Amino acid sequence: MKYYKPSGKEGIIVFGDYPVVTLASARKKREEARALLAEGLDPIEQKQKAKTVAQREGLRFEEVALAWHAEMSRKWAPGHSTTVMSRLKTHVFPFLGRRPIADIDTHDLLEPIERIKERGTLDVALRVQNYLSSIMRQAKRARQIGANPALDLAGTVKMPKTVHRPALPLNRLPELLGRIETYHGRDLTRLTVLFSLHVFVRSSELRFARWSEFDLKRGVWEIPDTRPALEGVPFSTRGTKMAGDIHLVPLSPQALVLLEQIRELTGRFELVFPGDTKYWKPMSENTVNKALRTMGYDTKTELCGHGFRAMACSALIESGLWSETAIERQMSHKERNNVRAAYIHKAEFIEERRLIMAWWSRYIDANQYQHLTPHEFANHVGKNVVRIKQKHGVDV
């Protein structure tokens, strides 16, 4: 890029060779150079000064990364902050930590990413790439480096096409209920599978549940965003994914009956779903899926525990009875439209969600022996929803 220095002399900046430096990266670097020129600064001189300062001060990558982490942690959840630091210590610092940050180029940044990719953990590789980009961007803004070598990392990690968790079509619901009923394994496991089907929460929300979260008189389960840690249990602080919120799960009469049966087995413990041999630790994350495999399902292609969420969501949508917003709220999904979220983030839609959970449990019961579509059940004799609403004191 040709340009005129603040002194009036002509200068030229080389951003790199194509295709190593992509057109998009070159354009970003050009905009950075133009921004410096607008401030009356020579981009080349600033790059040289930044490198000189970094070398003189002996700034190493780890120092800059730790400062970045400390600043970002102010807006991160504690668990996420810990995870990021763990990944930096495991994947990045061994290769780059002691290197002067002014000497690090794109090839250096690629080394830890490529090593992670070789292990097949592409999601971690992508996250580490994002950390490196953010660290180097902050260093550039602080003039600790003259150019940001992380700009050329774009496209390094290509994620495979998302594969959704397997779920049964709703016409196989009678078959599933029959297999659960005749399951001959641990009684708590059978009840856990059935309870999970009725409440369709995430695995960690279920496994780490404490009895203190349940109000059986009100018929509601309050899942916090963070739970007290269990000694020796990784990730036991996980609650709902809705950071800063409590996820409310209205409990249908059927779910309450199941919960009472579970309480007879585990009510003396803190955990609702403890392991088979160690009551102070939760059941394995594989327990529900193992039970489904015992029932004859391939948990990679037919049905897994997470698939209950897809089944419930499909039925609720196909019924045509409920608002999309209430369904999404009950699924514990965050509103993606930030403008809309600003207006509805306080709305719980709790009364409609009580009806939703009651309807879903009744729909499960109706499919005990033969299949009814959600639309058929919603319009069966025209009275299914009316009866539910009357039972909950809603004016119809």
C-alpha atoms as a printed R data frame, in Angstrom:
    type eleno elety resid chain resno       x       y      z
1   ATOM     1    CA   MET     A     1   0.000   0.000  0.000
2   ATOM     2    CA   LYS     A     2   1.431   3.345 -1.038
3   ATOM     3    CA   TYR     A     3   0.859   6.225  1.359
4   ATOM     4    CA   TYR     A     4   2.230   9.598  2.393
5   ATOM     5    CA   LYS     A     5   3.958   9.907  5.746
6   ATOM     6    CA   PRO     A     6   3.067  12.760  8.090
7   ATOM     7    CA   SER     A     7   6.319  14.372  6.881
8   ATOM     8    CA   GLY     A     8   4.987  14.394  3.311
9   ATOM     9    CA   LYS     A     9   7.351  11.726  2.019
10  ATOM    10    CA   GLU     A    10   5.993   8.746  0.147
11  ATOM    11    CA   GLY     A    11   6.051   5.372  1.854
12  ATOM    12    CA   ILE     A    12   4.982   1.812  1.051
13  ATOM    13    CA   ILE     A    13   3.735  -0.965  3.345
14  ATOM    14    CA   VAL     A    14   3.912  -4.656  2.454
15  ATOM    15    CA   PHE     A    15   1.270  -6.679  4.282
16  ATOM    16    CA   GLY     A    16   2.512 -10.090  3.170
17  ATOM    17    CA   ASP     A    17   2.451 -12.603  0.339
18  ATOM    18    CA   TYR     A    18  -0.715 -14.070 -1.104
19  ATOM    19    CA   PRO     A    19  -2.114 -16.660 -0.438
20  ATOM    20    CA   VAL     A    20  -0.447 -16.847  3.002
21  ATOM    21    CA   VAL     A    21  -1.984 -13.458  3.687
22  ATOM    22    CA   THR     A    22  -5.555 -13.504  2.435
23  ATOM    23    CA   LEU     A    23  -7.272 -10.570  0.795
24  ATOM    24    CA   ALA     A    24  -9.505 -10.150  3.866
25  ATOM    25    CA   SER     A    25  -6.458 -10.049  6.176
26  ATOM    26    CA   ALA     A    26  -4.710  -7.538  3.932
27  ATOM    27    CA   ARG     A    27  -7.764  -5.293  4.015
28  ATOM    28    CA   LYS     A    28  -7.855  -5.424  7.830
29  ATOM    29    CA   LYS     A    29  -4.176  -4.491  7.985
30  ATOM    30    CA   ARG     A    30  -4.793  -1.677  5.513
31  ATOM    31    CA   GLU     A    31  -7.575  -0.270  7.720
32  ATOM    32    CA   GLU     A    32  -5.259  -0.412 10.749
33  ATOM    33    CA   ALA     A    33  -2.618   1.514  8.796
34  ATOM    34    CA   ARG     A    34  -5.167   4.107  7.684
35  ATOM    35    CA   ALA     A    35  -6.343   4.530 11.283
36  ATOM    36    CA   LEU     A    36  -2.780   5.328 12.367
37  ATOM    37    CA   LEU     A    37  -2.344   7.774  9.475
38  ATOM    38    CA   ALA     A    38  -5.547   9.527 10.526
39  ATOM    39    CA   GLU     A    39  -3.882  10.088 13.919
40  ATOM    40    CA   GLY     A    40  -0.821  11.569 12.203
41  ATOM    41    CA   LEU     A    41   1.316   8.486 12.840
42  ATOM    42    CA   ASP     A    42   3.526   6.619 10.390
43  ATOM    43    CA   PRO     A    43   2.455   2.905 10.396
44  ATOM    44    CA   ILE     A    44   5.978   1.642  9.670
45  ATOM    45    CA   GLU     A    45   7.548   3.768 12.385
46  ATOM    46    CA   GLN     A    46   4.897   2.661 14.872
47  ATOM    47    CA   LYS     A    47   5.561  -0.988 14.054
48  ATOM    48    CA   GLN     A    48   9.293  -0.499 14.604
49  ATOM    49    CA   LYS     A    49   8.744   1.462 17.820
50  ATOM    50    CA   ALA     A    50   6.379  -1.161 19.219
51  ATOM    51    CA   LYS     A    51   8.888  -3.914 18.504
52  ATOM    52    CA   THR     A    52  11.692  -1.883 20.096
53  ATOM    53    CA   VAL     A    53   9.605  -1.157 23.198
54  ATOM    54    CA   ALA     A    54   8.588  -4.790 23.563
55  ATOM    55    CA   GLN     A    55  12.156  -5.961 23.211
56  ATOM    56    CA   ARG     A    56  13.445  -3.305 25.611
57  ATOM    57    CA   GLU     A    57  10.812  -4.130 28.213
58  ATOM    58    CA   GLY     A    58  11.329  -7.839 27.666
59  ATOM    59    CA   LEU     A    59   7.592  -8.456 27.309
60  ATOM    60    CA   ARG     A    60   6.953 -12.134 26.914
61  ATOM    61    CA   PHE     A    61   3.817 -13.668 25.511
62  ATOM    62    CA   GLU     A    62   2.759 -15.190 28.830
63  ATOM    63    CA   GLU     A    63   2.861 -11.808 30.587
64  ATOM    64    CA   VAL     A    64   0.643 -10.224 27.950
65  ATOM    65    CA   ALA     A    65  -1.705 -13.218 27.941
66  ATOM    66    CA   LEU     A    66  -2.082 -13.146 31.725
67  ATOM    67    CA   ALA     A    67  -2.903  -9.423 31.633
68  ATOM    68    CA   TRP     A    68  -5.479 -10.109 28.899
69  ATOM    69    CA   HIS     A    69  -6.992 -12.934 30.949
70  ATOM    70    CA   ALA     A    70  -7.241 -10.768 34.071
71  ATOM    71    CA   GLU     A    71  -9.073  -8.055 32.154
72  ATOM    72    CA   MET     A    72 -11.451 -10.426 30.369
73  ATOM    73    CA   SER     A    73 -12.236 -12.332 33.578
74  ATOM    74    CA   ARG     A    74 -14.074  -9.281 34.891
75  ATOM    75    CA   LYS     A    75 -16.956 -10.090 32.538
76  ATOM    76    CA   TRP     A    76 -16.620 -13.891 32.454
77  ATOM    77    CA   ALA     A    77 -18.229 -16.429 34.746
78  ATOM    78    CA   PRO     A    78 -15.667 -17.935 37.167
79  ATOM    79    CA   GLY     A    79 -15.986 -21.365 35.580
80  ATOM    80    CA   HIS     A    80 -15.302 -20.026 32.101
81  ATOM    81    CA   SER     A    81 -12.338 -18.006 33.344
82  ATOM    82    CA   THR     A    82 -10.828 -21.149 34.864
83  ATOM    83    CA   THR     A    83 -11.372 -23.099 31.648
84  ATOM    84    CA   VAL     A    84  -9.664 -20.453 29.513
85  ATOM    85    CA   MET     A    85  -6.645 -20.330 31.836
86  ATOM    86    CA   SER     A    86  -6.401 -24.118 31.838
87  ATOM    87    CA   ARG     A    87  -6.347 -24.203 28.032
88  ATOM    88    CA   LEU     A    88  -3.694 -21.497 27.849
89  ATOM    89    CA   LYS     A    89  -1.476 -23.346 30.336
90  ATOM    90    CA   THR     A    90  -1.996 -26.681 28.593
91  ATOM    91    CA   HIS     A    91  -1.910 -25.762 24.911
92  ATOM    92    CA   VAL     A    92  -0.249 -22.355 24.511
93  ATOM    93    CA   PHE     A    93   2.248 -21.397 27.221
94  ATOM    94    CA   PRO     A    94   4.522 -24.442 26.701
95  ATOM    95    CA   PHE     A    95   5.188 -23.233 23.127
96  ATOM    96    CA   LEU     A    96   4.826 -19.452 23.289
97  ATOM    97    CA   GLY     A    97   4.883 -18.443 26.942
98  ATOM    98    CA   ARG     A    98   8.541 -17.436 27.205
99  ATOM    99    CA   ARG     A    99   8.821 -15.996 23.706
100 ATOM   100    CA   PRO     A   100   9.132 -12.194 23.331
101 ATOM   101    CA   ILE     A   101   5.747 -11.128 22.035
102 ATOM   102    CA   ALA     A   102   7.329  -8.792 19.471
103 ATOM   103    CA   ASP     A   103   9.057 -11.768 17.792
104 ATOM   104    CA   ILE     A   104   5.975 -13.970 17.435
105 ATOM   105    CA   ASP     A   105   4.637 -14.364 13.904
106 ATOM   106    CA   THR     A   106   1.672 -16.175 12.367
107 ATOM   107    CA   HIS     A   107   3.608 -19.423 11.974
108 ATOM   108    CA   ASP     A   108   4.394 -19.429 15.706
109 ATOM   109    CA   LEU     A   109   0.730 -18.954 16.595
110 ATOM   110    CA   LEU     A   110  -0.227 -21.837 14.315
111 ATOM   111    CA   GLU     A   111   1.899 -24.383 16.196
112 ATOM   112    CA   PRO     A   112  -0.328 -24.896 19.270
113 ATOM   113    CA   ILE     A   113  -3.464 -24.807 17.107
114 ATOM   114    CA   GLU     A   114  -2.148 -27.485 14.756
115 ATOM   115    CA   ARG     A   115  -1.158 -29.717 17.674
116 ATOM   116    CA   ILE     A   116  -4.687 -29.502 19.083
117 ATOM   117    CA   LYS     A   117  -6.163 -30.261 15.650
118 ATOM   118    CA   GLU     A   118  -4.010 -33.391 15.388
119 ATOM   119    CA   ARG     A   119  -5.762 -34.737 18.482
120 ATOM   120    CA   GLY     A   120  -9.120 -34.216 16.812
121 ATOM   121    CA   THR     A   121 -10.527 -31.692 19.306
122 ATOM   122    CA   LEU     A   122 -11.486 -29.088 16.744
123 ATOM   123    CA   ASP     A   123 -13.781 -27.179 19.093
124 ATOM   124    CA   VAL     A   124 -10.867 -26.596 21.502
125 ATOM   125    CA   ALA     A   125  -8.596 -25.645 18.579
126 ATOM   126    CA   LEU     A   126 -11.098 -23.021 17.442
127 ATOM   127    CA   ARG     A   127 -11.452 -21.586 20.932
128 ATOM   128    CA   VAL     A   128  -7.666 -21.377 21.381
129 ATOM   129    CA   GLN     A   129  -7.429 -19.655 18.009
130 ATOM   130    CA   ASN     A   130  -9.950 -17.088 19.224
131 ATOM   131    CA   TYR     A   131  -7.981 -16.567 22.458
132 ATOM   132    CA   LEU     A   132  -4.771 -15.953 20.505
133 ATOM   133    CA   SER     A   133  -6.516 -13.513 18.183
134 ATOM   134    CA   SER     A   134  -7.922 -11.577 21.119
135 ATOM   135    CA   ILE     A   135  -4.600 -11.527 22.998
136 ATOM   136    CA   MET     A   136  -2.677 -10.243 19.991
137 ATOM   137    CA   ARG     A   137  -5.401  -7.705 19.193
138 ATOM   138    CA   GLN     A   138  -5.095  -6.264 22.694
139 ATOM   139    CA   ALA     A   139  -1.301  -6.227 22.392
140 ATOM   140    CA   LYS     A   140  -1.612  -4.315 19.120
141 ATOM   141    CA   ARG     A   141  -3.923  -1.759 20.703
142 ATOM   142    CA   ALA     A   142  -1.451  -1.329 23.568
143 ATOM   143    CA   ARG     A   143   1.337  -0.858 20.973
144 ATOM   144    CA   GLN     A   144   3.200  -3.827 22.401
145 ATOM   145    CA   ILE     A   145   3.446  -5.160 18.853
146 ATOM   146    CA   GLY     A   146   3.508  -3.289 15.570
147 ATOM   147    CA   ALA     A   147   1.303  -5.661 13.578
148 ATOM   148    CA   ASN     A   148  -1.181  -8.331 14.559
149 ATOM   149    CA   PRO     A   149   0.029 -11.719 13.215
150 ATOM   150    CA   ALA     A   150  -3.188 -13.369 14.410
151 ATOM   151    CA   LEU     A   151  -5.170 -11.730 11.595
152 ATOM   152    CA   ASP     A   152  -3.912 -14.447  9.264
153 ATOM   153    CA   LEU     A   153  -5.230 -17.264 11.490
154 ATOM   154    CA   ALA     A   154  -8.730 -16.882 10.056
155 ATOM   155    CA   GLY     A   155  -9.865 -20.118  8.433
156 ATOM   156    CA   THR     A   156  -7.216 -22.245 10.171
157 ATOM   157    CA   VAL     A   157  -9.834 -24.362 11.940
158 ATOM   158    CA   LYS     A   158 -12.770 -25.553  9.889
159 ATOM   159    CA   MET     A   159 -15.494 -27.107 11.987
160 ATOM   160    CA   PRO     A   160 -17.381 -30.093 10.575
161 ATOM   161    CA   LYS     A   161 -21.067 -29.803  9.816
162 ATOM   162    CA   THR     A   162 -23.133 -29.884 12.999
163 ATOM   163    CA   VAL     A   163 -24.726 -33.277 13.658
164 ATOM   164    CA   HIS     A   164 -27.811 -33.069 15.868
165 ATOM   165    CA   ARG     A   165 -28.265 -35.481 18.755
166 ATOM   166    CA   PRO     A   166 -30.401 -38.479 17.741
167 ATOM   167    CA   ALA     A   167 -34.065 -38.477 18.745
168 ATOM   168    CA   LEU     A   168 -36.916 -40.862 18.016
169 ATOM   169    CA   PRO     A   169 -39.769 -39.792 15.762
170 ATOM   170    CA   LEU     A   170 -42.853 -39.262 17.879
171 ATOM   171    CA   ASN     A   171 -44.632 -42.262 16.355
172 ATOM   172    CA   ARG     A   172 -42.144 -44.470 18.242
173 ATOM   173    CA   LEU     A   173 -43.058 -42.969 21.616
174 ATOM   174    CA   PRO     A   174 -45.307 -45.954 22.589
175 ATOM   175    CA   GLU     A   175 -42.384 -48.276 21.822
176 ATOM   176    CA   LEU     A   176 -40.040 -46.208 24.033
177 ATOM   177    CA   LEU     A   177 -42.502 -46.147 26.930
178 ATOM   178    CA   GLY     A   178 -42.946 -49.912 26.664
179 ATOM   179    CA   ARG     A   179 -39.188 -50.485 26.811
180 ATOM   180    CA   ILE     A   180 -38.795 -48.164 29.804
181 ATOM   181    CA   GLU     A   181 -41.592 -50.001 31.628
182 ATOM   182    CA   THR     A   182 -39.946 -53.395 31.096
183 ATOM   183    CA   TYR     A   183 -36.395 -52.210 31.867
184 ATOM   184    CA   HIS     A   184 -34.897 -54.579 34.452
185 ATOM   185    CA   GLY     A   185 -31.882 -52.537 35.540
186 ATOM   186    CA   ARG     A   186 -31.449 -50.348 38.607
187 ATOM   187    CA   ASP     A   187 -34.811 -48.890 39.678
188 ATOM   188    CA   LEU     A   188 -33.363 -45.389 40.117
189 ATOM   189    CA   THR     A   189 -32.019 -45.519 36.560
190 ATOM   190    CA   ARG     A   190 -35.446 -46.425 35.155
191 ATOM   191    CA   LEU     A   191 -37.094 -43.601 37.108
192 ATOM   192    CA   THR     A   192 -34.352 -41.171 36.011
193 ATOM   193    CA   VAL     A   193 -34.907 -41.992 32.334
194 ATOM   194    CA   LEU     A   194 -38.658 -41.509 32.668
195 ATOM   195    CA   PHE     A   195 -38.308 -38.320 34.717
196 ATOM   196    CA   SER     A   196 -35.854 -36.948 32.144
197 ATOM   197    CA   LEU     A   197 -38.386 -37.638 29.401
198 ATOM   198    CA   HIS     A   198 -41.061 -35.664 31.283
199 ATOM   199    CA   VAL     A   199 -38.904 -32.627 32.160
200 ATOM   200    CA   PHE     A   200 -36.495 -32.683 29.126
201 ATOM   201    CA   VAL     A   201 -33.657 -30.790 30.834
202 ATOM   202    CA   ARG     A   202 -29.971 -31.024 29.916
203 ATOM   203    CA   SER     A   203 -27.807 -33.853 31.282
204 ATOM   204    CA   SER     A   204 -25.769 -31.660 33.670
205 ATOM   205    CA   GLU     A   205 -28.933 -29.900 34.884
206 ATOM   206    CA   LEU     A   206 -30.339 -33.320 35.782
207 ATOM   207    CA   ARG     A   207 -27.279 -35.179 37.127
208 ATOM   208    CA   PHE     A   208 -26.099 -32.434 39.500
209 ATOM   209    CA   ALA     A   209 -29.583 -31.679 40.884
210 ATOM   210    CA   ARG     A   210 -29.919 -31.223 44.671
211 ATOM   211    CA   TRP     A   211 -33.091 -31.854 46.633
212 ATOM   212    CA   SER     A   212 -32.913 -28.280 47.920
213 ATOM   213    CA   GLU     A   213 -33.754 -27.039 44.397
214 ATOM   214    CA   PHE     A   214 -37.220 -28.651 44.451
215 ATOM   215    CA   ASP     A   215 -40.368 -27.148 45.920
216 ATOM   216    CA   LEU     A   216 -42.819 -30.034 45.723
217 ATOM   217    CA   LYS     A   217 -45.672 -28.020 47.262
218 ATOM   218    CA   ARG     A   218 -45.446 -25.376 44.545
219 ATOM   219    CA   GLY     A   219 -44.589 -28.023 41.946
220 ATOM   220    CA   VAL     A   220 -41.495 -26.288 40.624
221 ATOM   221    CA   TRP     A   221 -37.802 -27.060 40.182
222 ATOM   222    CA   GLU     A   222 -35.453 -24.063 40.315
223 ATOM   223    CA   ILE     A   223 -32.147 -24.775 38.558
224 ATOM   224    CA   PRO     A   224 -29.508 -22.145 39.434
225 ATOM   225    CA   ASP     A   225 -26.862 -21.039 36.970
226 ATOM   226    CA   THR     A   226 -24.115 -22.154 39.401
227 ATOM   227    CA   ARG     A   227 -24.251 -24.900 42.019
228 ATOM   228    CA   PRO     A   228 -22.025 -25.574 45.054
229 ATOM   229    CA   ALA     A   229 -19.003 -27.647 44.037
230 ATOM   230    CA   LEU     A   230 -18.856 -31.349 44.890
231 ATOM   231    CA   GLU     A   231 -15.425 -32.434 46.034
232 ATOM   232    CA   GLY     A   232 -13.684 -34.566 43.438
233 ATOM   233    CA   VAL     A   233 -16.431 -34.125 40.838
234 ATOM   234    CA   PRO     A   234 -15.419 -32.158 37.710
235 ATOM   235    CA   PHE     A   235 -17.914 -29.562 36.458
236 ATOM   236    CA   SER     A   236 -20.242 -30.139 39.427
237 ATOM   237    CA   THR     A   237 -20.926 -26.401 39.663
238 ATOM   238    CA   ARG     A   238 -22.799 -26.497 36.372
239 ATOM   239    CA   GLY     A   239 -26.405 -25.435 36.481
240 ATOM   240    CA   THR     A   240 -28.499 -23.934 33.726
241 ATOM   241    CA   LYS     A   241 -26.781 -22.540 30.637
242 ATOM   242    CA   MET     A   242 -28.763 -19.321 31.047
243 ATOM   243    CA   ALA     A   243 -25.992 -17.410 32.807
244 ATOM   244    CA   GLY     A   244 -27.252 -15.172 35.601
245 ATOM   245    CA   ASP     A   245 -30.729 -16.724 35.552
246 ATOM   246    CA   ILE     A   246 -32.592 -19.420 37.430
247 ATOM   247    CA   HIS     A   247 -34.270 -21.871 35.072
248 ATOM   248    CA   LEU     A   248 -37.755 -22.736 36.289
249 ATOM   249    CA   VAL     A   249 -39.124 -26.188 35.498
250 ATOM   250    CA   PRO     A   250 -42.836 -26.494 36.372
251 ATOM   251    CA   LEU     A   251 -43.496 -30.068 37.489
252 ATOM   252    CA   SER     A   252 -46.522 -31.845 36.081
253 ATOM   253    CA   PRO     A   253 -48.507 -34.221 38.324
254 ATOM   254    CA   GLN     A   254 -46.806 -37.130 36.539
255 ATOM   255    CA   ALA     A   255 -43.343 -35.649 37.172
256 ATOM   256    CA   LEU     A   256 -44.213 -35.117 40.844
257 ATOM   257    CA   VAL     A   257 -45.264 -38.758 41.203
258 ATOM   258    CA   LEU     A   258 -41.944 -39.872 39.717
259 ATOM   259    CA   LEU     A   259 -40.077 -37.476 41.992
260 ATOM   260    CA   GLU     A   260 -41.805 -38.904 45.066
261 ATOM   261    CA   GLN     A   261 -40.715 -42.402 44.000
262 ATOM   262    CA   ILE     A   262 -37.161 -41.144 43.515
263 ATOM   263    CA   ARG     A   263 -37.246 -39.456 46.938
264 ATOM   264    CA   GLU     A   264 -37.987 -42.812 48.563
265 ATOM   265    CA   LEU     A   265 -34.677 -44.020 47.126
266 ATOM   266    CA   THR     A   266 -32.432 -40.957 47.499
267 ATOM   267    CA   GLY     A   267 -34.258 -38.481 49.751
268 ATOM   268    CA   ARG     A   268 -31.711 -38.936 52.553
269 ATOM   269    CA   PHE     A   269 -28.902 -37.693 50.301
270 ATOM   270    CA   GLU     A   270 -28.053 -34.215 49.034
271 ATOM   271    CA   LEU     A   271 -28.083 -35.357 45.398
272 ATOM   272    CA   VAL     A   272 -31.321 -36.388 43.744
273 ATOM   273    CA   PHE     A   273 -29.551 -38.696 41.295
274 ATOM   274    CA   PRO     A   274 -26.504 -40.163 43.103
275 ATOM   275    CA   GLY     A   275 -24.212 -42.834 41.737
276 ATOM   276    CA   ASP     A   276 -24.730 -46.516 42.448
277 ATOM   277    CA   THR     A   277 -21.837 -46.934 44.889
278 ATOM   278    CA   LYS     A   278 -20.924 -43.392 46.023
279 ATOM   279    CA   TYR     A   279 -23.978 -41.458 47.161
280 ATOM   280    CA   TRP     A   280 -22.005 -38.192 47.455
281 ATOM   281    CA   LYS     A   281 -21.211 -38.265 43.737
282 ATOM   282    CA   PRO     A   282 -23.757 -37.947 40.900
283 ATOM   283    CA   MET     A   283 -24.619 -40.776 38.581
284 ATOM   284    CA   SER     A   284 -22.425 -41.023 35.511
285 ATOM   285    CA   GLU     A   285 -23.162 -38.839 32.511
286 ATOM   286    CA   ASN     A   286 -23.423 -42.122 30.597
287 ATOM   287    CA   THR     A   287 -26.059 -43.707 32.859
288 ATOM   288    CA   VAL     A   288 -29.139 -42.675 30.850
289 ATOM   289    CA   ASN     A   289 -27.519 -43.519 27.517
290 ATOM   290    CA   LYS     A   290 -26.325 -46.890 28.816
291 ATOM   291    CA   ALA     A   291 -29.886 -47.669 29.906
292 ATOM   292    CA   LEU     A   292 -31.177 -46.700 26.452
293 ATOM   293    CA   ARG     A   293 -28.605 -49.014 24.858
294 ATOM   294    CA   THR     A   294 -29.764 -51.812 27.165
295 ATOM   295    CA   MET     A   295 -33.300 -51.106 25.919
296 ATOM   296    CA   GLY     A   296 -32.060 -51.702 22.382
297 ATOM   297    CA   TYR     A   297 -31.373 -48.194 21.078
298 ATOM   298    CA   ASP     A   298 -28.252 -47.061 19.251
299 ATOM   299    CA   THR     A   299 -27.421 -43.852 21.131
300 ATOM   300    CA   LYS     A   300 -25.377 -42.519 18.216
301 ATOM   301    CA   THR     A   301 -28.011 -42.893 15.517
302 ATOM   302    CA   GLU     A   302 -31.431 -43.592 17.114
303 ATOM   303    CA   LEU     A   303 -31.889 -42.002 20.526
304 ATOM   304    CA   CYS     A   304 -29.786 -40.507 23.309
305 ATOM   305    CA   GLY     A   305 -30.818 -38.787 26.536
306 ATOM   306    CA   HIS     A   306 -30.437 -35.347 24.975
307 ATOM   307    CA   GLY     A   307 -32.870 -36.468 22.269
308 ATOM   308    CA   PHE     A   308 -35.752 -36.175 24.743
309 ATOM   309    CA   ARG     A   309 -35.421 -32.402 24.359
310 ATOM   310    CA   ALA     A   310 -35.875 -32.603 20.603
311 ATOM   311    CA   MET     A   311 -38.884 -34.922 20.971
312 ATOM   312    CA   ALA     A   312 -40.601 -32.612 23.447
313 ATOM   313    CA   CYS     A   313 -39.856 -29.506 21.422
314 ATOM   314    CA   SER     A   314 -41.186 -31.127 18.235
315 ATOM   315    CA   ALA     A   315 -44.423 -32.167 19.936
316 ATOM   316    CA   LEU     A   316 -44.992 -28.743 21.491
317 ATOM   317    CA   ILE     A   317 -44.463 -26.954 18.182
318 ATOM   318    CA   GLU     A   318 -46.543 -29.414 16.153
319 ATOM   319    CA   SER     A   319 -49.447 -29.120 18.575
320 ATOM   320    CA   GLY     A   320 -49.935 -25.501 17.497
321 ATOM   321    CA   LEU     A   321 -51.031 -24.588 21.019
322 ATOM   322    CA   TRP     A   322 -48.104 -22.715 22.476
323 ATOM   323    CA   SER     A   323 -46.160 -19.544 21.755
324 ATOM   324    CA   GLU     A   324 -42.645 -19.996 20.390
325 ATOM   325    CA   THR     A   325 -41.289 -17.690 23.098
326 ATOM   326    CA   ALA     A   326 -42.700 -19.813 25.932
327 ATOM   327    CA   ILE     A   327 -41.397 -23.015 24.330
328 ATOM   328    CA   GLU     A   328 -37.918 -21.529 23.914
329 ATOM   329    CA   ARG     A   329 -37.963 -20.305 27.490
330 ATOM   330    CA   GLN     A   330 -38.901 -23.763 28.755
331 ATOM   331    CA   MET     A   331 -36.138 -25.270 26.615
332 ATOM   332    CA   SER     A   332 -33.763 -22.904 28.478
333 ATOM   333    CA   HIS     A   333 -32.665 -21.251 25.248
334 ATOM   334    CA   LYS     A   334 -31.356 -17.707 25.233
335 ATOM   335    CA   GLU     A   335 -33.093 -15.146 23.016
336 ATOM   336    CA   ARG     A   336 -30.719 -14.542 20.079
337 ATOM   337    CA   ASN     A   337 -32.278 -11.274 19.025
338 ATOM   338    CA   ASN     A   338 -30.581  -8.826 21.404
339 ATOM   339    CA   VAL     A   339 -33.156  -6.095 20.855
340 ATOM   340    CA   ARG     A   340 -36.034  -8.440 21.600
341 ATOM   341    CA   ALA     A   341 -34.155  -9.931 24.557
342 ATOM   342    CA   ALA     A   342 -33.920  -6.472 26.117
343 ATOM   343    CA   TYR     A   343 -37.712  -6.373 26.307
344 ATOM   344    CA   ILE     A   344 -38.540  -9.952 27.334
345 ATOM   345    CA   HIS     A   345 -35.588 -10.976 29.547
346 ATOM   346    CA   LYS     A   346 -37.672 -10.464 32.704
347 ATOM   347    CA   ALA     A   347 -40.702 -12.299 31.345
348 ATOM   348    CA   GLU     A   348 -40.913 -15.888 32.567
349 ATOM   349    CA   PHE     A   349 -44.186 -16.915 30.802
350 ATOM   350    CA   ILE     A   350 -44.528 -19.189 33.805
351 ATOM   351    CA   GLU     A   351 -48.282 -19.775 33.584
352 ATOM   352    CA   GLU     A   352 -48.098 -20.838 29.946
353 ATOM   353    CA   ARG     A   353 -45.078 -22.993 30.773
354 ATOM   354    CA   ARG     A   354 -47.036 -24.768 33.508
355 ATOM   355    CA   LEU     A   355 -49.639 -25.624 30.897
356 ATOM   356    CA   ILE     A   356 -46.909 -26.722 28.487
357 ATOM   357    CA   MET     A   357 -45.381 -29.159 30.970
358 ATOM   358    CA   ALA     A   358 -48.785 -30.523 31.993
359 ATOM   359    CA   TRP     A   359 -49.736 -31.006 28.329
360 ATOM   360    CA   TRP     A   360 -46.459 -32.782 27.493
361 ATOM   361    CA   SER     A   361 -46.887 -35.254 30.371
362 ATOM   362    CA   ARG     A   362 -50.473 -35.927 29.333
363 ATOM   363    CA   TYR     A   363 -49.293 -36.420 25.757
364 ATOM   364    CA   ILE     A   364 -46.755 -38.997 26.982
365 ATOM   365    CA   ASP     A   365 -49.535 -40.817 28.868
366 ATOM   366    CA   ALA     A   366 -51.803 -40.724 25.797
367 ATOM   367    CA   ASN     A   367 -49.078 -42.475 23.779
368 ATOM   368    CA   GLN     A   368 -48.637 -45.288 26.272
369 ATOM   369    CA   TYR     A   369 -50.195 -47.914 24.023
370 ATOM   370    CA   GLN     A   370 -50.843 -46.275 20.664
371 ATOM   371    CA   HIS     A   371 -49.533 -43.238 18.852
372 ATOM   372    CA   LEU     A   372 -51.392 -39.961 18.641
373 ATOM   373    CA   THR     A   373 -49.888 -37.053 16.749
374 ATOM   374    CA   PRO     A   374 -49.476 -33.810 18.707
375 ATOM   375    CA   HIS     A   375 -52.101 -32.195 16.482
376 ATOM   376    CA   GLU     A   376 -54.576 -35.037 17.061
377 ATOM   377    CA   PHE     A   377 -54.032 -34.929 20.805
378 ATOM   378    CA   ALA     A   378 -54.315 -31.148 20.938
379 ATOM   379    CA   ASN     A   379 -57.659 -31.306 19.177
380 ATOM   380    CA   HIS     A   380 -58.922 -34.581 20.607
381 ATOM   381    CA   VAL     A   381 -62.644 -34.023 21.200
382 ATOM   382    CA   GLY     A   382 -61.645 -30.374 21.413
383 ATOM   383    CA   LYS     A   383 -61.229 -30.615 25.184
384 ATOM   384    CA   ASN     A   384 -57.683 -31.668 26.088
385 ATOM   385    CA   VAL     A   385 -56.304 -28.175 26.527
386 ATOM   386    CA   VAL     A   386 -59.531 -26.911 28.091
387 ATOM   387    CA   ARG     A   387 -59.311 -29.560 30.816
388 ATOM   388    CA   ILE     A   388 -55.664 -28.708 31.514
389 ATOM   389    CA   LYS     A   389 -56.419 -24.996 31.713
390 ATOM   390    CA   GLN     A   390 -59.386 -25.512 33.997
391 ATOM   391    CA   LYS     A   391 -57.286 -27.698 36.280
392 ATOM   392    CA   HIS     A   392 -54.729 -24.895 36.599
393 ATOM   393    CA   GLY     A   393 -57.351 -22.234 37.213
394 ATOM   394    CA   VAL     A   394 -56.954 -20.476 33.868
395 ATOM   395    CA   ASP     A   395 -60.045 -18.741 32.519
396 ATOM   396    CA   VAL     A   396 -61.228 -20.462 29.343
